[in-house]
Amino acid sequence: MPPTASPQELLATLVGFDTTSAKSNLALVDFIEDHLKHHGISSVRIPSPDGKKAALFATIGPEGIGGIGLSGHSDCVPVEGQSWSADPFKLGSRDGKLYARGSCDMKGFIACVLASVPRFKARALKEPIHILVSYDEEVGCTGVRPLIARLGQDLPKPRAVIVGEPTTMAVIDAHKRIDAYRTIVTGKEAHSSLPALGVNAISIAAKLIGEIDRIGADLAAKDVDPRFDPPYTTVCVGIIEGGTAANIVPKHCEFRWLVRSLPDAATDEFARGLAAYADKELLPKMRQVTEEAAIETELEGSVPAFEAGRNSEAVALSLSLTGANDTKAVSYGTEAGLFEQAGIPTAVCGPGDIAQAHAADEFVTAAQLDSCMAFLASLADRLSK
């Protein structure tokens, strides 16, 4: 890779690493380390507990003062079950669009940051630019947390962070909270010709899902924030598994579901409402057949809502660099809320459109990468004045 590689060239390399969250990202981290080392920049790895993944932190410019953090996640979502028109891990280009898994979410931003390193190095920065690369954002924003815990300890703490998620370079100052749940239904097996002798766990799960949808409709009608699209808390059941054969009343069924709550909404309304419904309407009848019947819901993980402070310097800086006058709010989650919880003002702003993320033939436009490069060039100008 040439020392002055373009964002497109770097993106082609980055998407070539299959960093689906279930896999290691170490090869990609090796590449970023080598790229930075080529420019005389040292990096600090923050390994995952099992050592199969790592986050990365690097600083360009003077030490000992705050600086601006540029943060991106290295992992991407799976391609299984999607119909791609070409190899999803090989960058394709058509009509100004750059196609590959992760091109939009969010290796395009990382490529722009890496392509900007020579410019950052050439400037007499008065305060540093920090590069933060995380893992496992797509499965609960878990990989950035150990890195954040070290900021202000053995790693410098930026005075502001820009998370480069795909926003079409709009400045985002708020997003919803995410809570991931797993509900497990235990019934009783029986021959399908005598269903009354069993408890059909799949049928019970279907009733629970219906109640989740009812709770969601009720909340949507009474709790609205027009900043968001949609302007209410939403729920989605994404996975359901159960049963062993069509002629056996199923004993086991479980489903996983996500709640995306408005920032000021109660975080457990769905779980409490579902438990009350199960205790009153379902479990008594189930336990007339078997005392082993059970309905259990567990919280698997949460991503905090993000709301930038009213006078956030990260938001003010991002608006200044983009030339925009207004901010937006989004319904998807990012790592921004975790940085805010750590006392670091944060904004979300990056290349690409979230509508292209996670889909088959995911893409980012070359024009969006150009806009991001201009944004980063303006940041270097600002920090060198």
Secondary structure, 3 states (H helix, E strand, C coil): CCCCCCHHHHHHHHHCCCCECCCCCHHHHHHHHHHHHHCCCCEEEEECCCCCCEEEEEEECCCCCCCEEEEEECCECCCCCCCCCCCCCCCEEECCEEECCCHHHHHHHHHHHHHCHHHHHHCCCCCCEEEEEECCCCCCCCCCHHHHHHECCCECCCCEEEECCCCCCCCEEEECEEEEEEEEEECECEECCCHHHCECHHHHHHHHHHHHHHHHHHHHHHCCCCCCCCCCCEEEEEEEEECCCCCEECCEEEEEEEEEECCCCCCCHHHHHHHHHHHHHHHHHHHHHCCCCEEEEEEEEEECCEECCCCCHHHHHHHHHHCCCCCEEECCCCCHHHHHHCCCCEEECCCCCHHHCCCCCCEEEHHHHHHHHHHHHHHHHHHCC
